[in-house]
Amino acid sequence: QRVDAQALQALLRLAEERDVMGWASRMFAGDPINHTEQRAALHVALRAPRALRMTAGNTEVSVGIHEVLDRMTAFAERLRCGVFCGARGDAITDIVNIGIGGSDLGPRMVCEALDAVAGQGPRLHFVANVDGAQLAAVLGGLDPARTLFVITSKTFSTQETMANAANARRWLVEALGSDAVPSHFVAVSTNLAEVRRFGIAEENTFGFWDWVGGRYSVWSAVGLSVMLRIGAPRFRELLAGAHAMDAHFLSAPLGENLPVLMALLAVWNQHALGAATQVIAPYAQRLGSFVSWLQQLEMESNGKGVLRDGTPAGPTTPALWGDVGTNSQHAFFQMLHQSPSLHPVDFILPVQADHAYADQHRLLIANALAQAAALMRGKTAEEVRVELAARGLLGEALEQAVPHRVFPGNRPSSLLLLPRLDAYHLGALMALYEHRTFALSVLWGVNAFDQWGVELGKQLAAQLLREDATSNPQIDDSTRSHLHLLQA
């Protein structure tokens, strides 16, 4: 990272001036720091040990959290051992998680990352997109008698989720009859009336709380699909790893506090060095969905245009993007190395492999270290000349070739090493980025826990679904002309 001792001290003073750790204490205390919705942001309580009492406002929440966790555990154990069966007595072999946003990205990412430790758990499938092609592709390979659907929607009214859920229910009823619904659907929701109307039994409904934001919710009952896939012991290891990072974030001095340091470096890279974006490159195929999860976490949290007091904000979060190594090396690393724009990279690398191909893991490690070194070191014109001359290229041809082979170098990156990609260390990694995101929100002065920017599109979509949409005066002329084209 392009930061010296003087710059680092200035950044640490900024963290003190913005009271990052004071805000962290208020978050852990359950204060309503999500001030636009008058709510706490207490996802850290979801992974706290049973003995640690936590409150949201004046309400003790720990007992209720562990009651739900215990119910999830009991249900998962019954299903995984074959006690909970389908309507015809068949064991459940496939789980379909229907949700969107945090109800999809978190569970999907965790299940992919921990698939190697899932054992004999049921196969897991995800449906999020309202495009029916995704639902059709998933259902096309399943046996209704052996399939369980987990419908995740806090209000049980999320448009995309309920459209997919309704068609999944129709598919099941056509095969097994309506009496089979309670044996093949469970809900993660707080709207018991709508859940009952759908046909899901109350004992198969798992709730969570309004102080759990969607992108921070995989630690709650939203993680039921994860538990069904990997088992309760591994899920609890995930929680334990996240809690360990929580404890570090809350107690470590600023200069040794990993989430705070990562946030300060992000501010430095963007505001002092003019970095255009932030790149994430996990050198682990099982983290293939990590970037998508992190995009929602960071850009939905900090992609805000006003400060907490409602006044205009300066630049906040840059675009965050990336892909797994080594695939990304053959896609966009050309730009990272030689483009005039600066794109800092977080490399994420498990030290130990979770497979038997030791030679390929050594190759993976070598590639990650080499890319980080190349970004830092670069290659000068003189180094290129010496290299090309040794190959026999001389004179004008050599000089013409030199500019194309120069690497500026001095491009910032961080290398995060995981001892291994297991549940504990994945939990710690996720919590690290959660707290980095929160620390950034404090440094920028924005509210990380609301997402009003997604509401306008939802409102307009509801208007466009009305039968009188083309004559609705609230519809603009451009959109109305598109409607006419689509309906022609």
BELWO-V757213 format. One record per residue. N is the residue number from 1. SS is DSSP state (@ for helix, = for strand, . for the rest). PSI is psi as a letter, one per 30 degrees, with the letter a starting at -180 (* if undefined). OMEGA is omega in whole degrees, 0 to 359 (none if undefined). Layout:
n	ss	psi	omega
N	SS	PSI	OMEGA
N	SS	PSI	OMEGA
This chain:
n	ss	psi	omega
1	.	k	184
2	.	i	180
3	.	k	178
4	.	a	185
5	@	e	181
6	@	e	179
7	@	e	180
8	@	e	179
9	@	e	177
10	@	e	179
11	@	e	179
12	@	e	175
13	@	e	177
14	@	e	179
15	@	e	178
16	@	e	181
17	@	e	180
18	.	f	175
19	.	h	181
20	@	e	184
21	@	f	173
22	@	e	176
23	@	e	177
24	@	e	179
25	@	e	179
26	@	e	177
27	@	e	181
28	@	f	179
29	.	f	179
30	.	g	176
31	.	l	182
32	.	i	183
33	.	f	170
34	=	i	194
35	.	f	180
36	.	f	177
37	.	g	180
38	.	h	182
39	=	l	167
40	.	l	172
41	.	i	196
42	.	h	178
43	@	f	179
44	@	f	179
45	@	f	184
46	@	f	180
47	@	g	177
48	.	k	178
49	.	l	183
50	.	e	185
51	.	f	183
52	.	j	182
53	.	k	180
54	.	l	183
55	=	k	170
56	=	j	190
57	.	b	178
58	.	g	184
59	=	k	176
60	=	k	187
61	.	f	189
62	@	e	182
63	@	e	180
64	@	e	178
65	@	e	184
66	@	f	172
67	@	e	178
68	@	e	180
69	@	e	178
70	@	e	177
71	@	e	176
72	@	e	181
73	@	e	181
74	@	e	180
75	@	e	181
76	@	e	180
77	@	e	179
78	@	e	182
79	@	e	184
80	@	f	179
81	.	g	174
82	.	g	178
83	.	e	175
84	.	j	185
85	=	l	174
86	.	l	186
87	.	f	180
88	.	g	179
89	.	g	179
90	.	k	174
91	=	k	179
92	.	k	180
93	.	f	184
94	=	k	175
95	=	k	175
96	=	j	177
97	=	j	178
98	=	j	179
99	.	l	179
100	.	l	182
101	.	b	180
102	@	f	178
103	@	f	178
104	@	e	189
105	@	e	180
106	@	e	178
107	@	e	180
108	@	e	182
109	@	e	183
110	@	e	181
111	@	e	177
112	@	e	184
113	@	e	185
114	.	g	182
115	@	e	182
116	@	f	181
117	@	g	185
118	.	f	180
119	.	b	184
120	.	g	179
121	.	l	179
122	.	l	175
123	=	k	184
124	=	k	180
125	=	l	183
126	=	k	175
127	=	k	180
128	.	e	187
129	.	k	176
130	.	f	173
131	.	j	184
132	@	f	179
133	@	e	180
134	@	e	178
135	@	e	181
136	@	e	181
137	@	e	180
138	@	e	184
139	@	f	183
140	.	f	182
141	.	g	187
142	.	l	174
143	.	j	182
144	@	e	183
145	@	f	183
146	@	g	186
147	=	k	174
148	=	k	178
149	=	k	173
150	=	j	182
151	=	j	185
152	=	j	177
153	.	j	184
154	.	e	182
155	.	f	187
156	.	h	179
157	.	g	179
158	.	k	191
159	@	e	183
160	@	e	183
161	@	e	184
162	@	f	174
163	@	e	177
164	@	e	181
165	@	e	181
166	@	e	180
167	@	e	174
168	@	e	178
169	@	e	179
170	@	e	179
171	@	e	181
172	@	e	182
173	@	e	178
174	@	e	182
175	@	e	190
176	@	f	183
177	.	l	185
178	@	f	180
179	@	f	182
180	@	f	186
181	@	e	182
182	@	f	181
183	@	f	185
184	@	g	178
185	=	k	168
186	=	l	185
187	=	k	167
188	=	j	190
189	.	l	173
190	.	f	183
191	.	i	185
192	@	e	181
193	@	e	180
194	@	e	178
195	@	e	179
196	@	e	180
197	@	e	179
198	@	f	179
199	.	g	181
200	.	k	182
201	.	k	181
202	@	e	180
203	@	f	177
204	@	g	177
205	=	k	185
206	=	k	186
207	.	l	169
208	.	a	197
209	.	l	184
210	.	f	176
211	.	g	174
212	.	j	177
213	.	k	185
214	@	e	183
215	@	f	177
216	@	g	196
217	.	f	185
218	.	f	179
219	.	f	183
220	.	a	176
221	@	f	174
222	@	f	177
223	@	g	181
224	@	e	180
225	@	e	177
226	@	e	181
227	@	e	179
228	@	e	182
229	@	e	188
230	@	f	180
231	.	l	183
232	@	e	181
233	@	e	179
234	@	e	178
235	@	e	179
236	@	f	174
237	@	e	176
238	@	e	179
239	@	e	182
240	@	e	178
241	@	e	178
242	@	e	180
243	@	e	178
244	@	e	177
245	@	e	175
246	@	e	181
247	@	e	178
248	@	e	182
249	@	e	185
250	@	f	190
251	@	f	186
252	.	k	174
253	.	l	185
254	@	e	183
255	@	f	179
256	@	g	187
257	.	j	189
258	@	e	178
259	@	e	180
260	@	e	179
261	@	e	179
262	@	e	178
263	@	e	180
264	@	e	177
265	@	e	177
266	@	e	177
267	@	e	180
268	@	e	182
269	@	e	183
270	@	e	191
271	@	e	180
272	@	e	184
273	.	f	177
274	.	h	180
275	.	k	185
276	.	e	183
277	=	l	173
278	=	k	182
279	=	k	175
280	=	k	182
281	=	i	176
282	=	k	175
283	=	i	180
284	.	j	183
285	@	e	182
286	@	f	175
287	@	g	181
288	.	f	180
289	.	g	183
290	@	e	182
291	@	e	179
292	@	e	177
293	@	e	183
294	@	e	177
295	@	e	178
296	@	e	181
297	@	e	187
298	@	e	189
299	@	f	174
300	@	e	180
301	@	e	191
302	@	g	177
303	.	i	187
304	.	l	182
305	.	f	179
306	=	l	176
307	.	l	182
308	.	f	180
309	.	g	176
310	.	f	178
311	.	l	183
312	=	k	178
313	.	l	168
314	.	a	178
315	.	k	176
316	.	b	189
317	.	k	170
318	.	l	175
319	=	k	178
320	=	k	185
321	=	l	178
322	=	a	180
323	.	l	182
324	.	k	167
325	.	k	7
326	.	g	179
327	@	e	185
328	@	f	179
329	@	e	182
330	@	g	180
331	.	d	188
332	.	g	181
333	@	f	172
334	@	e	180
335	@	e	181
336	@	e	184
337	@	e	191
338	@	f	177
339	.	k	175
340	.	f	182
341	.	l	184
342	.	k	181
343	=	j	180
344	=	l	184
345	=	k	165
346	=	j	172
347	=	k	178
348	=	k	189
349	=	j	171
350	=	k	180
351	=	e	180
352	=	k	178
353	.	l	175
354	.	g	178
355	.	l	187
356	.	f	187
357	.	i	185
358	@	e	181
359	@	e	179
360	@	e	177
361	@	e	175
362	@	e	178
363	@	e	178
364	@	e	180
365	@	e	181
366	@	e	180
367	@	e	180
368	@	e	181
369	@	e	181
370	@	e	180
371	@	e	178
372	@	e	179
373	@	e	180
374	@	e	177
375	@	e	182
376	@	e	189
377	@	e	186
378	.	a	178
379	=	k	183
380	.	l	178
381	@	e	180
382	@	e	177
383	@	e	179
384	@	e	180
385	@	e	180
386	@	e	182
387	@	e	182
388	@	e	178
389	@	e	178
390	@	f	177
391	.	f	177
392	.	g	179
393	.	k	186
394	.	l	171
395	@	b	184
396	@	e	179
397	@	e	179
398	@	e	183
399	@	e	177
400	@	e	182
401	@	f	189
402	@	e	186
403	@	f	183
404	@	f	185
405	@	g	178
406	.	k	175
407	=	k	182
408	.	e	183
409	.	a	180
410	.	h	181
411	.	k	191
412	.	k	172
413	=	l	173
414	=	k	177
415	=	j	178
416	=	j	182
417	=	k	172
418	=	k	175
419	=	e	176
420	=	l	179
421	.	i	176
422	.	a	186
423	@	e	183
424	@	e	184
425	@	f	173
426	@	e	177
427	@	e	179
428	@	e	179
429	@	e	180
430	@	e	180
431	@	e	176
432	@	e	181
433	@	e	174
434	@	e	183
435	@	e	172
436	@	e	179
437	@	e	180
438	@	e	179
439	@	e	176
440	@	e	180
441	@	e	179
442	@	e	179
443	@	e	180
444	@	f	179
445	.	g	180
446	.	l	177
447	.	j	183
448	.	f	194
449	.	g	170
450	.	l	181
451	.	h	183
452	@	f	182
453	@	f	180
454	@	f	189
455	@	e	186
456	@	e	179
457	@	e	177
458	@	e	181
459	@	e	181
460	@	e	178
461	@	e	178
462	@	e	178
463	@	e	183
464	@	f	179
465	.	f	180
466	.	k	181
467	.	f	182
468	.	g	186
469	@	e	184
470	@	f	179
471	@	g	181
472	.	k	182
473	.	f	179
474	.	f	178
475	.	k	181
476	.	l	185
477	@	e	181
478	@	e	180
479	@	e	179
480	@	e	179
481	@	e	177
482	@	e	178
483	@	e	179
484	@	e	178
485	@	e	183
486	@	f	183
487	@	f	182
488	.	*	none
